Amino acid sequence: MISEAFFQVSGMTCGACSSSVNEALAKLPGVVESSVSLITEEAKVVYNDEQVDVAELSNSIKDCGFDCSLTRTKGLVKGNGSVSTKVSIEGMTCGACSSSITEALEKLPNVSNVSVSLITGEGLVVHTPELTKNKIIETIEDCGFDARVISSTSNSVKGFITRAHIKGMTCGACTASVSEALENFPGIKKASVSMVTEDALIEHNEDITFDIIKDIIEGCGFECSQIGAIEEIGDAVFMSDSLNEVSLQIYGVNDEVDLEEVSYNLEAFLKSSPAIMGFTVMLGGATLASDDSYAVNHPIRANPNNAGENDPTYDELIDECHITLDDTLMGIRDLVESLNSIHPGVEFFISNSIDQSHTAQLNVLKRVKEVKYWKRSFFLSLACGLPVIILNRLQNHGRLKNIMLFRGFYLVTLLELILASDVQFRIGSTFNKKFLFFLKNGGRQANMDVLVCISTTVSYGFSLLLIFSSVWQGRTEGPPHLLLDTSVMVFAFISFGKWLENKAKGATSTALSKLLSLTPSTCLIVADTDEYNKILNSKSSEENSLSSAMSDIPTKTISIDLVQENDIALVSPGGKVPADGVVVYGESEIDESIITGEQLPVYKTENDNVIGGSINGPHVLHIRVTRTGNKSQLKQIISLVRDSQINKAPVQQYADYIAARFVPGIILLAFCTFMFWLLTCYVFIPEDSLPKIFMADVNGKFYVCLKLAISVVVVACPCALGLAAPTAIMVGTGVGASHGVLIKGGDVLEKASDIDAILFDKTGTITTGEMSIDQVKLESSSLSSNDIWNLVGSLETHSEHPIGRAIAKHAKSELKLSFEDDVFDTMIQDLKILPGFGISASVLLPHNSGHFYEVCVGNHKLLEKQFPKIYESKLETFSKNVFQSTNTVTHVIVDDVYIGHVELSDYLKPNSREVVDYLQHVKKLKVGIVTGDHRHVALHIAKELGIPDSNVFSEVSPAQKDQIVSELKTKMGGSEPAKIAFVGDGINDAPALSQADVGMTISSGTDIAIESADIVLIGGKNDMCSDLPAVVYALDISCKTFGRIKANFIWAAVYNMLMLPFAMGCFLGFNVMLPPVAAAIAMALSSTSVVISSLLLKNWKTPGIISLASMPAADLESDIADISTFKKLSFEETNNHSDSYRRRFASWLSKLFHRRYVRSPSYDALS
């Protein structure tokens, strides 16, 4: 287990003392991390207690000459490697059933805990990985019950994600070699490497540090740097949304500054402030650190040139400070101002600047450095290459043939050698380094650079051999014919291809680049917020005087990094909104097109929300900032889009696998080509029977054989394979982002391109979610109407459900609580949210001291389950009225007495019918509704949408939605499970979103980082229906993008299959040969063409969505199979063509594949 030990170390006097202790501890086996503070005289050691104990740690410190004592130890949170398997059990009728299953499971070896619920019909088994899921099912079935596995998850150790930027990758073989090296290292679970963005996402356990990751990547021959801090994932505890990581650089410490005083004051401030949750300070060679688990321990190397836009020049840069800040208690600007007051002359500047970070990312995305480098390389190699070609062609003409420096060595040879050597060792150094790493790693991790290096080195080396031979023989008949022109021109055309390729790659990231450029570098804020609020609250004054007062308010301009919540920001006409916020003064139109895809400007006035990065229209707006930094919507969109472009599609992983083995195969093929033609020329075929090309070359047959081998090496292109998927994914996800569709990676694109059915949540997804009260029916009781609304309203205030919000709003209206800040005058305790049923609590009315009313508000399932006597007594009345209503009905019970019910109505979003029609008739998908509403309400909505009754799943709790998705996968599929998409609001639908092959969340614009969903749909504000067409956009973009990926792969494969035979000399009998220079041109253009092919996705147009309601229902294929999730029924099987397979293989194997649809009785059993 990984543990922490803290030692008090006495006797240290300087930085060298603490460093010696740190080094001694680091050398011990099992020590993961150590830090020693000279100021506090404390050492913290993170270690594996199975490899080293506390006594060894203590002795190591004492061996350095210091006294030490152990102050405390603690074990770090770490999983036990167990597995939690959740099973569904059918047939249990009493406590004895669940007890017998529990006893049987507990007798199994490797089981640590068993929990069986008779009510839910489910069991949870915690066991070691050695026990299989099948054994658990067999044990339950041996007890006489049917069972199936719902889920099985590993309770592994903490998971972490590290983002790294990798320089130098050129083809798919590069990414494959890095991925393979990372994933083969113990402790690293998964690595996604993108050649296009040059970023990597590495998932690993807590024992892996960035230094380890960096060593692995650099061992593959690439440069590596860290992006941001290491993040926890999985079952680990996530950092609160209110916590913010701040990195600052410290300037101004010199010989005149008392370092000990600065350290003491800094540590005292950081430890005394309740807003500081953790810190690490590196100052003058010593390290100060908090003991908080959130402390940041990932130092960023300081760069004095990037300290800030207006910072002065300082004599000495000391180091840096990393702070975890709760910005609900202290803003980042307040933090910096407080730190700057610690000591005169010592100043702190933010080093993880948003503006600088975005500028750096923009440069990377636009490939500025790479484009400049390869452009320069091309013109330099061309400037050297053209003279070499001219000299090579004219060396046997005129005076060049006779100018000899000494016997066998000619002037023209010297000129060619000088020019070619400059290219070979200056431009070729990039390729030569990769070749050296290739040799160092025993022939592994080969890529296109290795092929280029081999071909040019062979050409250059053979030319040197010819020169040496000419000098050795004292050749006087003329200079030898060299291959130096081949070497330099291969470099020229490779550089040209990479220049074009990088320009094209830069164009693939247009959407992300636009998002990054939306953040302004500075912000104009009100200097005195309190005074501003006083003026703002005096709205009783005339508008003219208020406007005049607003214009006279003092303001100041600050860096965007220093903006904090509750600042009042002033946005000028045409300016960018600095952060998410609420308009407090003014009105204008806002352009949100790049963020939400909403093309029309959105009118904003007081109390309207605005998104950071959107562009203001013709008037000034005053905005109160609500979210900044990483919590802002724009930042979350950027992170989501960036990560989606790194995540690979499964088909790309196969391409990387091929690319990693492609280069060694080509080297072997080139060697075989050389040996084949060499033996053919000198052993197997007489000279007069050889192709004419062998006899035409002045350097002889060996020279031609060598050129054929070089052509094979040069023409082969793993780049096209490596670029086929990531460039298309980058463009596709970018196109999606620009239309309000955020797709989380290539794997999602691949799955979304081939789904069989799509399920919609009802409330808030296909309906507006803005419910209104249609009618209220209260029965006579001892409570007055006001008391009832007070009880119900105060209860529903705590509900986030649209029904609860509507009832609470109506209750306020009944009680004349007209202001938003008005609250119900009640006291609540024992509040319980009952998912799928309702809400309950004990409520105290103000005039009824001492008596708490037991209030329950919920649907008829709550009534049936918790108040069966009331349900039975009202059943006849309900059957005639309530159950026949197409409205949503909510019942009210107070102290076990039925008070009445409320009927609420919801409305379809505009265009919802058109979207459903498009999905059913054009996309040929099965469409269904999943809702917790009563069946009559659900059928009414389905009828309006044209969805068959059999495709409606009603009265479903949130916990049951994922079961419906799971059942549909099995029942609709044949030999393979069907592909199901689920569209929900991301609140109650999280289980179903996770269970579906493709989960789509319709975001309200307040929280888009929903982990459960694969695709996030951002709607504009002008049209509440703009999120539903985004479902169609998401599917269409996915299909088009995945189709482009397949086309790119086909082109890459066809290119290699066509060009390799030419290069190998298969057509020499027709006097057709592919020279190495021509091979270089073909190779350069092949990778560029793949990128250009992906760029064509930018021409994607939104599909026209029109109503197809007039089309007869018979045009549809069979409805979604009706599933009974909770009863074991016999299913009748029928043979049908699978729409999915027809779509996927129509162009390849039309009507050759069939699969079976499974149909079942009606789903009414669920109701």
Buried (B, 14 or more C-beta within 10 A) or exposed (E): EBBBBBBBBEEBEEBEBBBBBBEBBEEBEBBBBBBBBBBBBBBBBBBBBEEBBBEBBBEBBBEBEBEBEEEEBEEBEBBEEBBBBBBBBEEBEEEEBBEBBBEBBEEBEBBEEBEBEBEEBBBBBBBEEEBBBEBBBEBBEEBEBEBEBBBBEBEBBBBBBBBBBBEBBBBBBBBBBBBBBBBEBEEBBEBBBBBBBBBBBBBBBBBBBBEBBBEBBBBBBBEBEBBBBBEBBBBBEEBEEBBBBBBBBBBBBEEEBEBEEBBBBBBEBBBEBEBBBBBBBBBBBBBBBBEEBBBBBBBBEBEEEBBBEEBEEBEEBBBBBBBBBBBEEBBBBBBBEBBBEBBEEBBBBBBBBBBBBBBBBBBBBBBEEBBEBBBEBBBBBBBBBBBBBEBBEEBBEEEBBEEBEEEBBBBBBBBBBEBBBBBBEBBBEBBBBBBEBBEEBEEBBBBBBBBBBBBBBBBBEBBBEBBEEBBEEEBEEBBBBBBBBBBBBBBBBBBBBBBBBBBBBBBBBBBBBBBBBBBBBBBBBBEBBEEBBEBBEEEEEEEEEBEEBBEEBEBEEBBBBBBBBEBBBBBEEEBBBBBBBBBBBBBBBBBBBBBBBBEEBBEBEBEBBBBBBBBBBEEBBBBBBBBBBBBBBBBBBBBBBBBBBBBBBEBBBBBBBBBBBBBBEBBEBBEEBBEBBBEBBEEEBEEEEBBEBBEEBEBEBBBBBBBBBBBBBBBBBBBBBBBBBBBBBBBBBBBBBBBBBBBBBBBBBBBBBBBBBBBBBBBBBBBBBEBEBBEBEBEEBEBEEEBBBBBBBBBBBEBEBBBBBBBBBBBBEBBEBEEEEEEBEBEBEEEEBBEBBBBBBBBBBEEEEEEBBBBBBBBBBBBBEBBEEBBEEBBEEBEEEBBEBBBBBBBBBBBEBBBBBBBBBBBBBEBBBBBBBBBBBBBBBBBBBBBBBBBBBBBBBBEBBBBBBBBBBBBBBBBBBBBBBBBBBEBBBBEEBBBBBBBBBBBBBBBBBBBBBBBBBBBBBEBBBBEBBBBBBBBBBBBBBBBBBBBBBBBBBBBBBBEBBBBBBEBBBEBBEEBBEBBBBEEBEEEEBBBBBBBBBBBBBBBBBBBBBBBEBBEBEEBEBEBBEEEEEEEBBBBBBBBBBEEEEEBEEEEBBBBBBBBBBEEEEEEEBEBBBBBBBEBBBBB
